[in-house]
Amino acid sequence: MGADWQNLRLSAREIEQWSGLEVSDRWIGGLLLGVYRFSKLQRPLDWMGWLLFELVTVALLFVFTLPIGLGVLRIVPSTRAMLASMGVATMGGMVALYGHRARKGRSLQTLLHLLDEIDRYHRVLEAIAVVDRLAVAQGKALPIEHQETLQLTRDCLVTGLKTERILREQNNLMGQDGVAHLEQSLVLLKTLDLQTQADEYAGILQQSLAIAERVQQELYGTGKGHQSPTD
């Protein structure tokens, strides 16, 4: 029997639990006030969907300014004045909304990168699942250490999510427990022999290791940028 690679996936519920934020395939932190994952816009159709959503958002903002327009209409009985006031209010709402998104986006850059790494890790799992099925069809089985490698990569990603949350919520240096766990996972990953007899499978495992290393670089780079309040 082949390995159950689906057990190594990080579910949406787990990601939300460890990050402390609502996370979807396109958004982080909610649909309206959250941050859009622009890395997911790979095709023209994706960009069209994003543009349509933004147009709907502007239209909703304009509708919400109707009480302002009606108030102006009572003072100045002119439809043009009413529409102008609603337009100005809509522009103000857009500036406030996009300003909020920009500030939130800067604070979530590390999490955005981690989610991209999780997506790559899931693609690695899907590729390995295919290789595993082919191996089973030939009466073979993939070595157990390969599963351990991917488990360690998963552990590293989980540590990254937890550590990013600590940095974001407390705005302080990375906790020692998080550093120790992350370093231990990466040392174990690097000491495993990733050269297998099948070149294509070796490449897949190298991708898994690269994900873990990029997580380390992202966290350490972000961690250096956070200063303790006492400094």
MIDREN-848095 format. One record per residue (C-alpha): residue number from 1; residue in one letter; x, y, z. Coordinates in pm, whole numbers, always signed. Example, Ala and Ser with C-alpha at 12.3 -4.5 7.8 and 13.67 -1.06 7.14 Angstrom:
BEGIN
lumlo; lotor; px; py; pz
1; a; +1230; -450; +780;
2; s; +1367; -106; +714;
# end
This chain:
BEGIN
lumlo; lotor; px; py; pz
1; m; +0; +0; +0;
2; g; +122; +350; -77;
3; a; +161; +614; +189;
4; d; -131; +841; +275;
5; w; +27; +1168; +164;
6; q; -294; +1361; +232;
7; n; -220; +1335; +606;
8; l; +85; +1555; +548;
9; r; -119; +1843; +407;
10; l; -189; +2154; +612;
11; s; -564; +2208; +615;
12; a; -723; +2552; +595;
13; r; -850; +2512; +952;
14; e; -501; +2431; +1080;
15; i; -350; +2730; +899;
16; e; -612; +2961; +1047;
17; q; -559; +2814; +1393;
18; w; -182; +2864; +1385;
19; s; -183; +3201; +1211;
20; g; -474; +3344; +1411;
21; l; -629; +3490; +1095;
22; e; -900; +3397; +850;
23; v; -721; +3253; +548;
24; s; -878; +3163; +216;
25; d; -745; +3081; -127;
26; r; -747; +3451; -218;
27; w; -766; +3654; +103;
28; i; -605; +3687; +444;
29; g; -799; +3849; +727;
30; g; -1144; +3878; +571;
31; l; -1298; +3955; +236;
32; l; -1343; +4333; +260;
33; l; -1082; +4452; +512;
34; g; -829; +4177; +446;
35; v; -522; +4148; +224;
36; y; -544; +4004; -126;
37; r; -297; +3732; -222;
38; f; -170; +3874; -549;
39; s; +64; +3578; -592;
40; k; -248; +3373; -672;
41; l; -325; +3589; -976;
42; q; -155; +3379; -1242;
43; r; -397; +3402; -1534;
44; p; -577; +3693; -1704;
45; l; -907; +3549; -1579;
46; d; -779; +3576; -1221;
47; w; -693; +3943; -1273;
48; m; -1035; +4004; -1426;
49; g; -1198; +3847; -1120;
50; w; -994; +4071; -890;
51; l; -1081; +4382; -1094;
52; l; -1451; +4291; -1089;
53; f; -1440; +4252; -711;
54; e; -1277; +4594; -673;
55; l; -1543; +4752; -894;
56; v; -1815; +4592; -682;
57; t; -1642; +4726; -370;
58; v; -1643; +5081; -510;
59; a; -2010; +5044; -606;
60; l; -2097; +4931; -252;
61; l; -1907; +5225; -106;
62; f; -2104; +5458; -332;
63; v; -2434; +5304; -215;
64; f; -2331; +5340; +149;
65; t; -2277; +5714; +97;
66; l; -2644; +5760; +2;
67; p; -2738; +5900; +348;
68; i; -2470; +6166; +300;
69; g; -2611; +6254; -41;
70; l; -2965; +6276; +98;
71; g; -2843; +6503; +377;
72; v; -2680; +6735; +125;
73; l; -2995; +6726; -88;
74; r; -3197; +6864; +202;
75; i; -2957; +7156; +232;
76; v; -2892; +7210; -137;
77; p; -3188; +7094; -352;
78; s; -2970; +6981; -641;
79; t; -2916; +6631; -776;
80; r; -2573; +6735; -898;
81; a; -2473; +6844; -549;
82; m; -2604; +6518; -405;
83; l; -2406; +6305; -651;
84; a; -2095; +6518; -604;
85; s; -2109; +6476; -227;
86; m; -2157; +6101; -266;
87; g; -1861; +6087; -507;
88; v; -1636; +6275; -263;
89; a; -1746; +6052; +23;
90; t; -1680; +5743; -191;
91; m; -1330; +5867; -273;
92; g; -1265; +5923; +95;
93; g; -1387; +5572; +175;
94; m; -1164; +5425; -94;
95; v; -858; +5610; +39;
96; a; -933; +5485; +391;
97; l; -998; +5128; +274;
98; y; -690; +5095; +54;
99; g; -476; +5268; +314;
100; h; -589; +5009; +567;
101; r; -516; +4727; +324;
102; a; -169; +4866; +250;
103; r; -78; +4890; +619;
104; k; -215; +4543; +688;
105; g; -36; +4405; +383;
106; r; +301; +4531; +508;
107; s; +244; +4362; +844;
108; l; +149; +4034; +676;
109; q; +432; +4006; +424;
110; t; +594; +3715; +608;
111; l; +263; +3529; +633;
112; l; +200; +3584; +262;
113; h; +538; +3429; +181;
114; l; +471; +3138; +417;
115; l; +137; +3068; +249;
116; d; +313; +3064; -89;
117; e; +561; +2811; +51;
118; i; +272; +2600; +182;
119; d; +119; +2602; -166;
120; r; +451; +2482; -313;
121; y; +473; +2213; -44;
122; h; +125; +2091; -134;
123; r; +225; +2072; -501;
124; v; +526; +1864; -395;
125; l; +292; +1628; -208;
126; e; +70; +1593; -512;
127; a; +369; +1507; -730;
128; i; +497; +1253; -476;
129; a; +152; +1095; -452;
130; v; +166; +1026; -826;
131; v; +518; +881; -799;
132; d; +404; +668; -505;
133; r; +109; +528; -701;
134; l; +341; +438; -988;
135; a; +578; +268; -744;
136; v; +292; +68; -591;
137; a; +175; -37; -937;
138; q; +526; -177; -996;
139; g; +525; -359; -664;
140; k; +767; -118; -499;
141; a; +746; +118; -203;
142; l; +912; +452; -141;
143; p; +1161; +453; +149;
144; i; +1019; +555; +486;
145; e; +1281; +832; +525;
146; h; +1117; +1019; +239;
147; q; +800; +1043; +443;
148; e; +1009; +1162; +737;
149; t; +1163; +1434; +519;
150; l; +823; +1566; +421;
151; q; +700; +1542; +780;
152; l; +993; +1756; +889;
153; t; +915; +2007; +616;
154; r; +558; +2020; +739;
155; d; +678; +2071; +1097;
156; c; +902; +2354; +976;
157; l; +609; +2526; +804;
158; v; +395; +2489; +1116;
159; t; +675; +2641; +1323;
160; g; +697; +2924; +1072;
161; l; +324; +3000; +1106;
162; k; +339; +2997; +1485;
163; t; +653; +3210; +1497;
164; e; +513; +3463; +1249;
165; r; +208; +3501; +1470;
166; i; +426; +3567; +1773;
167; l; +624; +3831; +1584;
168; r; +311; +3995; +1450;
169; e; +106; +3996; +1770;
170; q; +382; +4087; +2014;
171; n; +607; +4287; +1780;
172; n; +913; +4148; +1959;
173; l; +1207; +3920; +1887;
174; m; +1144; +3558; +1803;
175; g; +1095; +3337; +2107;
176; q; +1379; +3099; +2188;
177; d; +1154; +2793; +2172;
178; g; +1048; +2886; +1819;
179; v; +1409; +2937; +1711;
180; a; +1522; +2607; +1863;
181; h; +1239; +2414; +1698;
182; l; +1299; +2576; +1361;
183; e; +1674; +2519; +1370;
184; q; +1633; +2158; +1479;
185; s; +1392; +2089; +1193;
186; l; +1624; +2246; +938;
187; v; +1933; +2064; +1066;
188; l; +1749; +1733; +1037;
189; l; +1633; +1822; +688;
190; k; +1986; +1905; +575;
191; t; +2137; +1588; +722;
192; l; +1899; +1358; +536;
193; d; +2023; +1208; +212;
194; l; +1806; +1358; -60;
195; q; +1979; +1179; -347;
196; t; +1760; +890; -454;
197; q; +1794; +647; -738;
198; a; +1506; +817; -919;
199; d; +1624; +1158; -1035;
200; e; +1274; +1298; -1059;
201; y; +1196; +1200; -701;
202; a; +1524; +1348; -581;
203; g; +1421; +1675; -746;
204; i; +1089; +1668; -562;
205; l; +1263; +1619; -229;
206; q; +1501; +1905; -310;
207; q; +1197; +2126; -361;
208; s; +1074; +2023; -18;
209; l; +1408; +2120; +138;
210; a; +1411; +2450; -51;
211; i; +1072; +2536; +97;
212; a; +1205; +2482; +450;
213; e; +1515; +2691; +381;
214; r; +1312; +2979; +237;
215; v; +1090; +2971; +546;
216; q; +1401; +3005; +764;
217; q; +1535; +3295; +558;
218; e; +1201; +3474; +563;
219; l; +1159; +3438; +940;
220; y; +1516; +3533; +1025;
221; g; +1504; +3827; +790;
222; t; +1179; +3946; +944;
223; g; +1296; +3876; +1294;
224; k; +1598; +4102; +1247;
225; g; +1369; +4380; +1140;
226; h; +1170; +4370; +1465;
227; q; +1318; +4552; +1757;
228; s; +1241; +4506; +2121;
229; p; +1044; +4795; +2277;
230; t; +1328; +4840; +2530;
231; d; +1591; +4902; +2258;
# end
